[in-house]
Amino acid sequence: MFSSRRKTLLLQRARTLIERDAAVGGVDTASTPIGLGFTLPLFPDSTRTTNDEWMDRVVKAPVSKLRPEALPLTNQSANQVSGQIKTVLELAVRAPSGDNCQPWRFNVTDSTLEIGIDQSLAQHTFNNRHHASLVSVGMLVESITLASPELGLQTEVQWLATEFASLDRKSPWVRITFTSAPSATGQSTWQAAIQSRSTQRGEFSATGVVLSHSKFNFVKQSDFPLVSASVLSGEQARSTATLMDFICKSEQYVFSNFSALRDLLQWVRFSKNETQATNDGMPWRSLGLKPAEALLFKTMKRFPVLQKVFSPIIRIVIAMQTRRKIGRAGGIALLSVKTATPEAVFEAGRVAMRQWLHLEQLGLAVQPISAASLCVFDVASGAAPASMPVGYKTLYRNGLGTLMDAFCLNAGETPIWMYRFGQLTAKPTQETPRRTLASFLSGR
Ligand SMILES: Cc1cc2nc3c(=O)[nH]c(=O)nc-3n(C[C@H](O)[C@H](O)[C@H](O)COP(=O)(O)O)c2cc1C
C-alpha cells in the first residue's frame, strides 16, 4: 500500500512532531495513552464542531452495534422495579466497564437482583476467560452496596460462579438480596461520587495527594480477604526504571496485537449520532484524541491494512506519553489477588471501585492501566489469548516479577488491577454514555 520511502517519511514526520513537542515542554496534556498529541490545522476545532459529520464526509466506517442478549430468567419489567432498587440500579450502571461495553444483565424481583453477563458484548481480546468482566461486575456490585444504605436498603451479596468454566453459562454470577433499613446518613456521599466518577486520561500532578496509611488505606482488609492493595508515589514509580519500562511497553500492546486493536476500535464512537444510536462505547473526545487523531483511528478501522503501517509510529508516541503520565502521577496503585479464582477477581473489582470512589471524594482523578495488570494475570493464570505475540507473553511473564518487586508483593499474590491517580491538571474528559435500565433488564 505504502512504499518503503513513504513509510520512512511518515516515521520521520512522527519523530519530528514528537521532538518538537518535547522541545516546547511536552505533548498535549489532554491526550490519552492512545492520544497522539499533535494538531493539524486542517481539521475543525473540536470545541466548535459538535456532531462530527465532517469526519463521516472524509471517511465512512461501519457503525458497531452488537445485539445484546437477555439472561434466560424471569424478570420484572423496568417500570415494575420498585423505587429504591431502581434508583440504586440507575446509579450503579455508571460503573466502569472495559471500553464502556456495559456487559451486565439484570434479573430483578421485589427483593433480589441477579447479575450476569451478555457474552456477545463482553467478547474482547482483553477479556479472556472473563477477567475484565469479573472486575467490572465487582465494580458494579460495589456501587450497589455503597449506594444502598443511603437509600434505605441493606444488601447481602452472594457470589454464585465458583469456577471459571461456570462463567460461560448463561446464568447469573452474583445475587444481591435487599432488605429495608433506616437510611444510613441522609447525606448521599457515595451516590454523589458514583454519579460524578469518570475515567480521566489527561495528565495528573501529585498536588493534594497524601499516601500516608490513614489517608490512602481506606479499605478494611478483613472485608476483602482475597485481595491485597499496594501503592507507590509517582516519584517512586518514576525512579524504578524496570517498572517504568514494563508499563510503557505493556501500554503499547494493543497496537502490537491486531485482534486487540480491532476489538478496541469497535467501541470507539466517531460521531454524536453513533454515540446516541448505541449509548455505549467511548466517544473519541473521551479518549482525549484530537480531531486529526480521531480521523486516523477511523481510517484504521475502515481500512485495517493501515493498522500495520501506523502502529509503529503510534507505539513510539504511546511509550513517550505513558512515561510522562506515570512519572507525573500522584501515585500508582496495584491490587493483587491471593487466589486465581473468579471470586477473587470479582472482589478485586469491588476494592478497585471503593478506592476509585474514595479518590473521587478526595477530588482526585483516576485512570486504569489495565494492560500492565490484567495481562500479567492472564499470563500467570494460563489464560493468555492465542493472539498474544510470544514477545508479549515473555514481557508479561517477566512483568510479574517486576510488579512483585516494585510493590513488595508476597509470594502467591498476583496483580490484577493497576491505576494511576492524582490531581487532574488537564481539562476533564468527556462523559461516556450509558444504556437505559430497561435495556439491561430486557436485553434489548
Ligand atoms: C476491566 C476494565 C479495563 C479498563 N482498562 C482501561 C485502560 O486500560 N485505560 C483506560 O484509559 N481506561 C480503562 N478502563 C476504563 C473504561 O474505558 C471506562 O470505564 C469506560 O469507558 C466508561 O467510562 P467512565 O469510566 O468514564 O465512566 C477500563 C475499565 C475496566 C472496567
The ligand as an SDF file (V2000), in Angstrom:
LIG
                    3D

 31 33  0  0  0  0  0  0  0  0999 V2000
  -11.7210   -4.0320   33.0470 C   0  0  0  0  0  0  0  0  0  0  0  0
  -11.5130   -2.5910   32.6710 C   0  0  0  0  0  0  0  0  0  0  0  0
  -10.3680   -2.2220   31.9870 C   0  0  0  0  0  0  0  0  0  0  0  0
  -10.1430   -0.8780   31.6570 C   0  0  0  0  0  0  0  0  0  0  0  0
   -8.9670   -0.5150   31.0610 N   0  0  0  0  0  0  0  0  0  0  0  0
   -8.7070    0.7840   30.8020 C   0  0  0  0  0  0  0  0  0  0  0  0
   -7.4380    1.1950   30.3150 C   0  0  0  0  0  0  0  0  0  0  0  0
   -6.5170    0.3790   30.1330 O   0  0  0  0  0  0  0  0  0  0  0  0
   -7.2270    2.5070   30.0420 N   0  0  0  0  0  0  0  0  0  0  0  0
   -8.2080    3.4390   30.2500 C   0  0  0  0  0  0  0  0  0  0  0  0
   -7.9950    4.6100   29.9830 O   0  0  0  0  0  0  0  0  0  0  0  0
   -9.4370    3.0770   30.7390 N   0  0  0  0  0  0  0  0  0  0  0  0
   -9.6940    1.7910   31.0320 C   0  0  0  0  0  0  0  0  0  0  0  0
  -10.9000    1.4150   31.5810 N   0  0  0  0  0  0  0  0  0  0  0  0
  -11.9370    2.4250   31.8010 C   0  0  0  0  0  0  0  0  0  0  0  0
  -13.0800    2.2830   30.7950 C   0  0  0  0  0  0  0  0  0  0  0  0
  -12.6420    2.5690   29.4850 O   0  0  0  0  0  0  0  0  0  0  0  0
  -14.1950    3.2250   31.2410 C   0  0  0  0  0  0  0  0  0  0  0  0
  -14.6500    2.8210   32.4960 O   0  0  0  0  0  0  0  0  0  0  0  0
  -15.3810    3.2390   30.3000 C   0  0  0  0  0  0  0  0  0  0  0  0
  -15.0150    3.7290   29.0370 O   0  0  0  0  0  0  0  0  0  0  0  0
  -16.5090    4.1070   30.8720 C   0  0  0  0  0  0  0  0  0  0  0  0
  -16.0360    5.4040   31.0960 O   0  0  0  0  0  0  0  0  0  0  0  0
  -16.0600    6.0930   32.5390 P   0  0  0  0  0  0  0  0  0  0  0  0
  -15.1780    5.2920   33.4620 O   0  0  0  0  0  0  0  0  0  0  0  0
  -15.5420    7.4760   32.3160 O   0  0  0  0  0  0  0  0  0  0  0  0
  -17.4850    6.0770   33.0300 O   0  0  0  0  0  0  0  0  0  0  0  0
  -11.1230    0.0950   31.9750 C   0  0  0  0  0  0  0  0  0  0  0  0
  -12.2730   -0.2860   32.6750 C   0  0  0  0  0  0  0  0  0  0  0  0
  -12.4690   -1.6090   33.0400 C   0  0  0  0  0  0  0  0  0  0  0  0
  -13.6790   -1.9870   33.8550 C   0  0  0  0  0  0  0  0  0  0  0  0
  1  2  1  0
  2  3  1  0
  2 30  2  0
  3  4  2  0
  4  5  1  0
  4 28  1  0
  5  6  2  0
  6  7  1  0
  6 13  1  0
  7  8  2  0
  7  9  1  0
  9 10  1  0
 10 11  2  0
 10 12  1  0
 12 13  2  0
 13 14  1  0
 14 15  1  0
 14 28  1  0
 15 16  1  0
 16 17  1  0
 16 18  1  0
 18 19  1  0
 18 20  1  0
 20 21  1  0
 20 22  1  0
 22 23  1  0
 23 24  1  0
 24 25  2  0
 24 26  1  0
 24 27  1  0
 28 29  2  0
 29 30  1  0
 30 31  1  0
M  END
$$$$
